[in-house]
């Protein structure tokens, strides 16, 4: 009880002391809270995308992805190719511990009975091979996974596994869900299992609600023949290494299998196979960026620790007289140490609590900052208990170490401290420590500011890149998915699209309307086709696989894509008419140089077409750097090629989002079963390539600003303390005729010494950071450029200005010292 009472008195006294020094207390708590919060936020993001991108799968490192190698990079496999590899006993039977496949699809789900659609919702799910859960070694929460015979005969297996989230959302966690009937795209399926809560698939950042046998595809889709189509590589294939297998041995085996397939099938000619670590989706590209951001937040955390240490040392030095009085009056050194430990503990708890609160808020901001996407993007961020413990220990140790130092110093110097001498007991060694801490702050701050400047300049560069279309903020996108609406037949779908586009164009405020199967720089709709050009013989190894887009009449006007030669695709290009195509400038330059491409014949996907126009180049793939040259691209008429879905493009005279109700009404008037899905502006939808560097620029700018403020606070505190410490000296010098200008210059010289030493060290540190970034993320931070030199100059200039202001304010205060008053005080 006595101990508790003494602890209560210590806490009460500590609270009074903290209230007396409100500014210092607030500075310490806010600095510590901000730095811990920023670090916690970045770690939480990395937890869901880098450290643990796939959850609920044991021994994730033993999984690999199997890819088809093409001239455009690695892609998936066709179902016939997957079966050939799976059934080929020579194909690594001693290396593969299982080989599974899946395909991502959107479905229309109903859980009610009868034909009612009131409870229908669009959900994302996977069509998988029967061994999907077995290869992953995922044990279902209840029920079973697929059996070996569940995908033996196409269309017969009407079973489904649902996610834990769907089970809770639509069935309230009822264990009787097993055997329940669902309607998926109008097909009745039986629930056989529920996935565990921590498993949502193997694509990082995406959550799926349904898993169904792959051979159900013909029953759930309006597209026939994919299970027998060797040319369409629509499957993601992965495997688990056998105990005796390694990734290098599987890669060698895959290359051998690919060579056999290329010899046996014309569709696989000039193709190969390769193996790589498990492909968890495009978020893999964010890994290096998050490493950069984590490194910068750690630098800021170090700046905060040095700043807090300096503030505590200065605060302790200023209390030397108080501590000496208490010791002279009989206080035990241990009692004073305990008192200062209590003060440090209160400061640490407040700072850590604020930091964790900021981290808890920040970890959920990733999803909201992500560009609009039709995909089910949900990043499972969360702070690991170990990370929370480490961050808390950093805050506590900083405050305890540097908060305790003054008490120990006072206790050692108790017999030597002059009660009348105020703070003159401070040692030169203490000044050197504080000066070193200020220099360290400036060094770290310079590195943070340089990195932030480089990211901001790079973001500005990429935002200025011409993406090939105009005024994207005035274009509204919305998807019509014929599969989930049950609209079958190419002719029916083409006619529906034509009628919908006509109605959209008649809406007041709409300047142009069109439909297409692909949106540039988005996540979905990519379709590459083998292309041949009359009279052109490809060089050995030259890739002729190019991206295509099936577009309706009015597309180029709706997108704002200029036609630089010839004519666009228009209403005259119908089914049964002359097959035509529009190519981009890169395509025309590559194959015809300066010759006129109009009227030339090419073969796309085995179909001969005539080139009728040339469109301006654009940017197409979100995974490709925006400042790279445009690749060849082919536009085909939707009316001649059709598609299983179409993305509406509606260009308006102003903000397009208020037009969404009118667009839904226009679509419903043509076909009531058609749902308008995933509405978004083209500006938001196509901003995916900018997202990584935009996140980095925003966070680094905030951290850079914080570093600048912290450096200023540190220098201000040190110079302010020096002014207070040297009151008698200042009074003597002024009595002997020293001018205010010379006094100010002296303190500015001291500040310049600290800042200069820090700047030199900072240049070395910043150069190292930039070099690491250039090697690690060359797209975001290219090799040395004038812009990087400018970032160094701007950062140094900003720090110099801040140092000057931070030192000038306390230095000018020295000129207001009254010599007589200062001498009397001594």
C-alpha positions, -999 to +999 in steps of 0.1 A: +000+000+000+028+024+008+044+017-025+011+024-043+006+057-024+042+068-033+036+058-069+004+079-069+023+109-054+050+105-080+024+104-108+006+134-094+039+154-091+049+142-127+015+155-140+021+189-124+056+191-138+043+182-173+015+209-170+042+234-161+061+225-193+031+222-215+049+230-248+078+206-241+053+179-231+031+183-261+061+183-284+075+151-270+041+133-271+031+145-306+065+138-321+067+103-306+031+096-315+034+108-351+066+088-358+052+056-342+019+060-360+035+065-394+058+035-389+028+014-377+008+024-407+034+014-432+041-019-414+004-027-413+002-021-451+033-043-456+017-070-434-012-074-458+007-070-491+044-080-486+050-099-454+018-121-455+002-115-489-017-149-487-031-160-454-043-194-442-020-214-465+007-234-447+043-235-461+035-208-487+072-207-497+068-242-511+043-231-537+052-220-572+034-207-603+036-222-638+036-197-666+035-197-704+064-176-718+055-153-747+069-122-764+047-101-742+058-117-710+046-146-689+009-155-691-014-183-679-020-218-694-049-232-714-069-260-698-057-286-724-020-276-716-027-279-678-041-314-683-012-325-704+013-314-677-008-328-649-012-362-666+024-364-681+042-388-658+075-374-671+065-339-661+082-337-628+063-363-609+091-364-584+092-326-582+055-316-581+036-323-549+005-314-568-006-291-596-038-270-595-054-243-615-080-216-612-097-187-630-112-155-616-148-147-625-177-125-614-209-142-608-245-134-600-255-150-567-289-157-552-294-176-520-333-174-519-356-200-533-375-198-565-368-174-593-369-142-572-340-118-579-345-094-550-316-110-530-292-113-560-258-098-557-227-098-579-198-116-562-163-127-572-153-163-572-129-189-586-134-218-609-108-243-597-096-278-603-107-304-578-074-305-561-072-268-554-077-270-516-055-301-514-025-285-531-029-254-509-034-277-478-063-255-467-086-273-443-122-261-445-139-247-415-169-270-420-178-295-447-154-307-474-136-295-504-138-310-539-134-347-546-114-361-574-145-368-594-161-334-590-145-321-621-145-353-642-175-344-664-182-308-676-215-294-663-224-323-640-208-311-608-232-287-591-212-280-559-197-249-543-175-239-514-183-205-499-162-180-480-165-174-443-175-138-449-204-149-472-214-176-447-217-149-420-233-123-443-259-144-460-264-173-436-256-158-402-230-185-396-256-213-396-239-247-396-269-261-415-256-243-446-242-275-458-265-289-484-281-255-489-290-246-526-275-215-542-282-201-577-250-189-594-256-173-629-289-191-629-274-225-621-283-243-589-254-255-568-251-273-535-230-259-507-205-285-495-181-265-474-171-232-458-136-218-461-117-208-429-120-171-420-083-163-427-084-177-463-098-157-492-077-169-521-041-167-533-042-132-548-030-106-524-055-078-517-085-096-533-112-115-515-133-142-531-167-156-520-171-187-541-151-217-552-165-240-579-152-269-601-135-256-632-155-278-655-187-259-645-175-231-668-198-241-698-228-241-674-219-208-658-207-188-688-221-178-722-187-186-738-184-221-751-153-242-758-128-228-734-122-262-719-110-274-753-093-242-765-055-246-764-049-210-777-067-192-748-045-191-718-070-182-691-059-203-662-035-195-633-016-227-625+003-233-593+019-263-577+035-274-545+071-285-544+077-321-535+100-327-505+128-335-529+120-306-553+134-271-556+123-241-577+153-244-600+146-280-607+109-274-613+119-245-637+142-268-656+115-294-659+089-268-670+112-257-698+115-293-710+077-298-709+072-265-727+095-277-755+075-309-759+042-290-760+057-265-786+066-295-808+033-313-804+008-284-809+008-255-833-009-233-807+021-237-784+047-230-812+072-203-801+059-207-766+076-221-735+069-228-699+086-215-668+082-217-630+085-189-605+076-182-569+039-181-563+023-153-582+002-134-557-009-107-581+001-072-592+006-060-556+040-077-557+052-046-575+044-026-544+069-045-523+100-024-531+080+008-526+069-002-492+104-011-483+114+024-492+086+039-472+094+018-442+130+028-444+120+065-445+096+061-416+124+045-396+146+074-404+119+098-392+115+076-361+153+080-355+149+118-359+121+118-334+142+097-310+172+121-313+149+151-309+131+137-279+165+127-264+177+163-269+146+178-254+149+155-224+185+163-219+179+200-221+149+197-198+171+177-173+200+202-176+176+230-168+164+211-137+200+206-123+194+234-098+161+219-087+175+185-083+205+199-064+182+216-039+162+185-034+194+165-028+207+191-004+174+190+016+179+152+022+162+136-008+176+102-016+191+099-051+170+067-057+139+087-049+147+113-075+155+087-100+121+070-094+104+103-098+120+111-131+113+075-143+076+081-135+076+113-156+093+094-184+068+066-181+038+090-184+053+107-215+061+073-231+026+059-224+010+090-239+033+090-270+030+053-277-008+054-272-012+083-296+011+064-321-009+032-319-041+052-324-027+068-355-015+034-367-049+019-361-065+047-382-038+046-409-039+008-415-074+011-429-066+040-453-051+018-480-084+005-493-099+040-495-069+054-513-069+026-539-081+036-574-116+025-584-116-011-596-143-037-603-122-062-585-129-071-548-100-052-533-097-055-496-062-054-480-061-074-448-040-050-428-033-055-392-006-048-366+012-079-354+015-080-316+053-083-319+054-051-340+033-032-315+057-044-287+088-033-306+074+001-314+063+005-277+098-005-265+114+021-288+093+049-274+097+037-238+135+031-241+141+065-256+123+083-228+136+061-200+173+063-212+174+101-218+149+109-191+169+091-165+203+105-176+197+139-158+187+123-126+218+101-125+240+130-134+225+151-107+229+124-082+266+120-090+272+157-089+251+164-058+281+175-038+296+196-065+265+216-077+263+251-065+229+259-051+234+295-061+249+288-095+217+278-112+225+257-142+262+262-144+268+226-135+262+215-171+293+200-186+309+206-219+304+169-226+267+174-223+269+202-249+288+180-273+262+152-269+233+177-276+252+191-306+258+157-320+221+149-317+212+180-336+237+172-363+222+137-365+187+152-369+199+174-398+216+144-415+185+122-413+162+151-422+182+158-454+180+122-465+142+122-459+137+155-477+158+145-507+138+112-511+105+131-508+116+156-534+126+129-559+092+111-554+073+144-559+092+152-591+087+117-604+050+119-597+048+152-615+067+137-645+043+107-647+012+128-643+023+149-673+027+118-696+001+117-724-019+086-717-035+087-751-070+100-741-084+134-732-103+148-702-107+114-685-125+131-656-155+136-680-158+100-690-180+075-669-173+038-672-198+011-663-196-027-670-223-049-686-215-085-678-235-108-701-225-140-683-241-130-649-271-115-668-276-148-687-275-130-721-264-157-746-255-155-783-230-132-800-257-117-822-280-109-793-251-093-773-239-072-802-274-059-808-279-051-772-247-031-771-257-011-802-291-003-788-277+007-753-251+030-769-278+047-790-299+054-759-269+066-739-260+090-767-295+106-764-292+114-727-290+152-721-255+163-713-239+133-730-214+143-757-205+108-769-212+071-759-196+039-768-187+004-755-154-016-754-141-048-739-110-031-725-102+001-706-066+013-708-045+010-677-071-010-658-070-044-642-093-064-666-101-070-702-066-077-715-067-098-747-036-105-768-039-120-802-013-135-825-009-111-855+005-115-890+012-086-914+010-092-952+044-090-967+062-089-933+085-118-922+091-117-885+127-120-873+137-151-854+123-147-819+103-116-827+070-114-809+038-109-829+014-111-799-004-077-795-030-063-773-065-058-788-097-040-779-131-046-794-149-012-796-182+001-808-189+030-831-182+063-813-154+049-791-126+072-803-148+103-798-159+091-763-123+084-752-109+115-769-084+094-789-074+113-821-075+094-854-043+106-872-050+089-905-079+072-922-113+067-904-124+054-870-146+023-864-181+034-870-217+021-875-210+009-910-186-018-897-212-044-889-212-082-887-211-097-922-194-066-936-158-060-946-136-071-915-117-040-905-093-028-879-077+004-866-041+002-855-021+027-834+009+047-846+034+024-830+019-005-851+020+015-883+056+027-877+069-008-869+055-025-900+051+001-927+074+029-917+064+061-935+042+042-960+004+047-960-011+019-938-047+025-950-060-005-969-032-029-957-042-063-947-033-080-914-044-112-897-055-110-861-063-142-842-064-161-875-089-137-891-079-114-920-089-077-915-082-045-934-067-015-918-090+016-922-075+040-897-045+049-875-052+061-839-028+081-818-005+061-795-016+056-759-007+038-727-024+004-722-009-018-695-010-008-659+021-029-652+042-011-679+061+021-670+041+051-682+071+068-697+080+038-719+072+040-757+038+028-766+036-008-779+016-018-811-021-020-804-051-031-825-088-019-823-115-043-837-152-036-842-173-050-814-201-055-839-179-080-858-162-097-829-185-095-799-176-103-763-188-117-730-189-083-714-187-046-725-176-015-706-198+015-714-179+048-720-200+079-716-185+113-721-204+142-706-200+179-707-194+181-669-191+157-639-204+124-653-214+108-620-248+126-617-257+109-651-255+074-636-292+071-628-301+081-663-276+056-676-291+028-655-325+037-668-313+036-704-298+002-700-329-012-682-351+001-710-331-021-735-327-052-713-340-053-677-317-082-667-286-062-675-269-048-644-248-017-646-217-027-626-186-010-612-193+027-622-162+049-621-147+078-639-120+070-664-096+093-645-099+072-614-100+038-632-069+046-652-048+060-623-036+025-612+000+030-625+002+063-606-010+047-573+023+034-560+043+066-565+013+088-554+011+069-521+048+072-517+049+109-526+021+118-501+035+098-473+071+109-479+060+145-482+043+143-448+074+126-434+097+152-450+077+180-435+078+164-401+115+159-404+119+196-412+099+207-382+117+182-359+151+195-371+140+231-364+127+221-329+159+204-321+181+234-331+158+259-315+159+240-282+197+237-282+204+274-291+176+285-267+192+265-239+227+279-248+212+314-245+197+307-211+229+289-199+252+319-208+232+348-194+261+360-172+286+357-201+262+377-224+258+404-197+295+407-193+301+410-230+274+436-235+288+455-205+322+455-222+307+469-254+297+439-275+271+448-301+238+428-306+249+419-341+281+402-328+261+383-302+236+371-328+264+362-352+280+341-325+250+320-318+242+317-355+278+305-360+272+278-333+240+267-351+258+267-384+284+244-369+258+219-359+238+222-391+269+221-413+282+189-398+248+174-401+245+185-438+278+169-447+268+136-431+233+140-446+246+144-481+265+111-478+234+094-463+211+108-489+234+098-518+234+062-504+196+062-501+191+075-536+216+049-549+197+021-532+164+034-546+178+036-581+188+000-580+157-013-561+129+007-578+144+021-610+110+029-624+102+051-595+137+065-590+157+065-622+195+067-623+210+101-614+193+129-631+192+167-629+160+164-610+178+145-583+205+172-581+176+197-578+161+177-550+194+178-531+197+215-536+161+222-525+164+200-495+196+217-484+180+251-491+150+242-470+171+230-441+193+260-443+163+284-441+148+264-412+181+263-394+185+301-398+150+308-385+153+283-356+186+297-345+177+334-351+147+335-327+166+325-295+197+343-306+178+376-309+165+370-274+201+372-262+203+408-273+175+418-250+195+407-219+200+436-194+237+434-184+230+448-149+202+423-143+223+394-155+253+403-133+231+408-102+215+373-108+250+358-106 
